[in-house]
Amino acid sequence: MENVKLNILPVPTFSSLGVNYVDRDIEVSGPEIIKIGDNEQRKIIRYADNDSLPFTALDINVGSGSAVKLVQVFERQKPLVSKLSVNLGENARFDLVQIYIGGSDTVSDIAAKLDGRKAVFNADIAMKLDGTDRLDLNLVSEQYGKKTVSEIKLGAVLGGEAKKTFKGTIDFKEGAVGAKGSEHEDTLLLNENVESKTVPVILCAEEDVEGNHGATVGRLDESHVFYLRSRGIDEEKIYELMARSKLKQAIVKTDDEQTKSRIYNALGWGDEDE
């Protein structure tokens, strides 16, 4: 067991904000390594539940012209540290879908390295946190290759006294001519007791690139709630419908009925999509 700094922000900010890094006492082990050859297609599904180890690491190398989808479902309520590293070759594509359902203390680190020309990295992430759930999520996409593309989307629903930190960094390296990157967060706060921290970062060492970020964080607009209530929908149901809408945008990307059924059951939505 050792004390390890995790989720380190590439460009530190004021320490008082508490977002530069987290540290945890963990027993570190080597990563599971997956190597995908050239011109292959692969789907990988991983679950983290209460029977899983408290530390997990996955290292995926994707060869030229290959397309990989990784689905990770986090439903472990005990402390968890998850590390994911992805390296993409020329014309490689990597679609990441992550679903976080609760978690007393989850630390998740994602590092994508787009080495090859026209490599594509897409991340669709959803989280439902309640009670005293805690999640610190750090995602860094380093774009080295020409005309590479990164797209990061996060939908979150926070209730109870949940706390969430999301740090999303798009790093355009020198030589990444024509590269594009975007990140967007849409977080619904169910009450005033939750805490949501968002740290979008775009770094540029190359002039001919296109990067943008945006975030919508807050409660539902009162006029919107009033309108729906006038249509006979009570406020609790309104928030439930909006929460489902934000989470489903990532859930449907799993493209796996068994996985979707498991997620819906964990969320208390029944055995199938309604």
C-alpha positions in Angstrom: 0.0 0.0 0.0 1.4 3.4 -1.0 0.2 7.0 -1.2 -0.2 7.9 -4.9 -1.0 11.2 -6.6 -3.7 10.6 -9.2 -5.7 12.6 -11.8 -3.0 15.3 -12.1 -4.2 18.4 -13.9 -1.7 19.0 -16.8 -1.6 22.8 -16.0 -2.0 23.3 -12.2 -4.3 26.1 -11.0 -4.9 27.6 -7.6 -4.5 24.9 -4.9 -7.4 26.3 -3.0 -9.7 25.0 -5.7 -8.8 21.4 -4.8 -8.6 20.2 -8.5 -4.9 19.9 -9.2 -4.8 16.2 -8.1 -6.1 13.7 -5.6 -4.1 11.3 -3.5 -5.1 7.9 -2.3 -3.5 5.0 -0.4 -3.7 2.2 -2.9 -2.0 -1.0 -3.8 -0.9 -0.5 -7.4 -0.7 -3.4 -9.9 0.3 -3.6 -13.5 -2.3 -2.9 -16.2 -4.2 -5.3 -18.4 -2.7 -4.8 -21.8 -4.8 -5.2 -25.0 -3.2 -4.9 -28.4 -5.4 -4.5 -31.4 -3.7 -5.1 -34.8 -4.3 -3.2 -38.0 -7.7 -3.1 -39.7 -9.6 -4.9 -36.9 -13.0 -4.2 -35.2 -13.5 -4.9 -31.6 -16.0 -4.3 -28.8 -14.8 -4.6 -25.2 -17.2 -4.5 -22.1 -15.9 -4.2 -18.6 -17.9 -3.9 -15.3 -16.7 -2.7 -11.9 -18.9 -3.7 -9.0 -18.5 -4.5 -5.3 -16.7 -7.7 -6.1 -14.1 -6.0 -8.2 -10.6 -5.1 -7.1 -10.3 -1.5 -5.7 -7.6 -0.7 -8.3 -8.0 -1.4 -12.0 -5.8 -0.4 -15.0 -6.3 -1.0 -18.7 -3.8 -0.2 -21.5 -5.2 -0.4 -25.0 -3.1 0.0 -28.2 -5.1 0.3 -31.4 -3.4 -0.4 -34.7 -3.8 1.6 -38.0 -7.3 1.5 -39.5 -8.9 -0.3 -36.6 -12.1 0.6 -34.7 -12.6 -0.2 -31.1 -15.5 0.5 -28.7 -14.9 0.2 -25.0 -17.9 0.1 -22.6 -17.1 0.5 -18.9 -19.9 0.4 -16.3 -19.0 1.5 -12.8 -21.5 0.3 -10.2 -19.0 -0.3 -7.3 -20.2 1.5 -4.2 -16.8 1.0 -2.4 -13.7 3.1 -3.1 -12.3 2.5 -6.6 -9.3 3.8 -8.6 -9.6 3.2 -12.4 -6.9 4.0 -14.9 -7.4 3.8 -18.7 -4.7 4.5 -21.3 -5.3 4.4 -25.0 -2.9 4.8 -27.9 -4.2 5.3 -31.5 -2.4 4.6 -34.8 -3.2 6.1 -38.2 -6.9 6.2 -39.1 -7.7 4.4 -35.9 -10.9 5.0 -34.1 -11.7 4.6 -30.4 -15.2 5.0 -28.9 -15.3 5.1 -25.2 -18.6 4.8 -23.3 -18.5 5.1 -19.5 -21.4 4.9 -17.1 -21.0 5.7 -13.4 -23.8 4.7 -11.1 -23.0 5.9 -7.5 -19.7 5.2 -5.8 -18.6 6.2 -2.4 -15.1 7.4 -3.6 -14.3 6.8 -7.3 -11.2 8.2 -8.9 -11.1 7.7 -12.7 -8.2 8.7 -15.0 -8.4 8.5 -18.8 -5.4 9.2 -21.0 -5.8 9.1 -24.8 -2.8 9.6 -27.1 -3.7 10.2 -30.8 -0.4 9.4 -32.5 -1.5 8.5 -36.0 -2.8 10.8 -38.7 -6.6 11.1 -38.7 -7.0 9.1 -35.5 -10.4 9.7 -33.8 -11.2 9.5 -30.1 -14.8 9.8 -28.9 -15.9 9.7 -25.2 -19.5 9.5 -24.1 -19.8 9.6 -20.3 -22.8 9.5 -18.0 -23.0 9.6 -14.2 -25.7 9.4 -11.6 -24.5 10.3 -8.2 -26.6 10.6 -5.0 -26.3 10.5 -1.2 -22.6 11.0 -0.3 -21.2 9.7 -3.6 -17.8 11.1 -4.7 -16.3 11.0 -8.2 -13.1 12.6 -9.5 -12.8 12.2 -13.2 -9.7 13.3 -15.2 -9.6 12.9 -19.0 -6.6 14.0 -21.1 -6.6 13.7 -24.9 -3.1 14.4 -26.4 -3.3 14.9 -30.2 0.0 14.4 -32.0 -1.2 13.3 -35.5 -2.4 15.6 -38.3 -6.2 15.9 -38.7 -6.9 14.0 -35.5 -10.2 14.4 -33.8 -11.3 14.3 -30.1 -14.9 14.7 -29.0 -15.8 14.5 -25.3 -19.4 14.5 -24.0 -20.5 14.2 -20.4 -24.0 14.1 -18.9 -24.4 14.1 -15.2 -27.2 14.0 -12.6 -26.2 14.9 -9.0 -28.5 14.5 -6.0 -28.2 14.3 -2.2 -24.8 15.6 -1.1 -22.9 14.2 -4.0 -19.6 15.7 -5.2 -18.2 15.5 -8.7 -15.1 16.9 -10.3 -14.6 16.6 -14.0 -11.3 17.7 -15.6 -11.2 17.5 -19.4 -8.1 18.4 -21.2 -7.5 18.6 -25.0 -3.8 19.0 -25.8 -2.9 19.9 -29.3 0.8 19.0 -29.7 3.2 20.5 -32.2 2.7 19.0 -35.6 -1.1 18.3 -35.1 -2.0 20.4 -38.1 -5.7 20.4 -38.9 -6.6 18.7 -35.6 -10.0 19.3 -34.0 -11.2 18.8 -30.4 -14.3 19.6 -28.5 -15.7 18.9 -25.1 -19.2 19.5 -23.6 -20.7 18.9 -20.2 -24.4 18.9 -19.3 -25.0 18.5 -15.6 -28.3 18.6 -13.8 -28.2 19.5 -10.1 -31.2 18.1 -8.2 -30.7 20.4 -5.1 -28.4 23.0 -3.6 -26.4 20.6 -1.5 -24.5 19.0 -4.3 -21.1 20.1 -5.5 -20.0 20.1 -9.1 -16.5 21.2 -10.3 -15.7 21.5 -13.9 -12.2 22.2 -15.3 -12.1 22.4 -19.1 -8.6 22.9 -20.5 -7.4 23.4 -24.1 -3.7 23.5 -24.7 -2.2 24.5 -28.1 1.3 24.0 -29.4 0.1 24.1 -33.0 -1.6 27.1 -34.7 -3.7 25.3 -37.3 -6.1 23.5 -34.9 -9.7 23.9 -33.8 -10.7 23.5 -30.2 -13.8 24.4 -28.2 -15.5 23.6 -24.9 -18.8 24.3 -23.2 -20.7 23.4 -20.1 -24.3 23.7 -18.9 -24.5 23.1 -15.1 -27.5 23.9 -12.9 -31.1 23.2 -12.0 -34.0 23.1 -14.4 -35.3 26.5 -15.5 -38.3 27.4 -13.4 -40.4 28.5 -16.3 -39.8 25.2 -18.0 -40.9 23.4 -14.8 -44.0 25.6 -14.5 -45.0 24.8 -18.1 -44.7 21.1 -17.6 -46.5 21.2 -14.3 -49.4 23.1 -16.1 -49.5 20.0 -18.3 -50.2 17.8 -15.4 -46.7 16.5 -14.7 -45.6 16.7 -11.1 -42.2 18.2 -10.3 -40.6 14.9 -9.1 -41.5 13.3 -12.4 -40.2 16.3 -14.4 -36.8 15.9 -12.8 -36.8 12.2 -13.3 -37.6 12.5 -17.0 -34.9 15.1 -17.5 -32.4 12.9 -15.6 -33.1 10.0 -17.8 -32.7 12.1 -20.9 -29.2 13.2 -19.9 -28.1 9.7 -19.0 -29.6 7.9 -21.9 -27.5 9.8 -24.4 -24.5 7.8 -23.3 -26.3 4.6 -22.4 -27.7 4.0 -25.9 -24.1 4.2 -27.2 -23.3 0.9 -25.5 -25.0 -0.9 -28.4 -25.5 -4.0 -26.1 -28.9 -5.0 -24.8 -27.5 -7.0 -21.9 -25.4 -4.1 -20.8 -28.3 -1.6 -21.1 -30.6 -3.9 -19.1 -28.0 -4.2 -16.3 -27.6 -0.4 -16.3 -31.4 0.2 -16.2 -31.8 -2.2 -13.3 -29.0 -0.5 -11.4 -30.6 2.8 -11.9 -34.0 1.5 -10.8 -35.6 1.9 -14.2 -36.7 -1.6 -14.6 -35.4 -4.4 -16.9 -35.6 -2.4 -20.1 -35.8 1.1 -21.6 -39.2 2.7 -21.1 
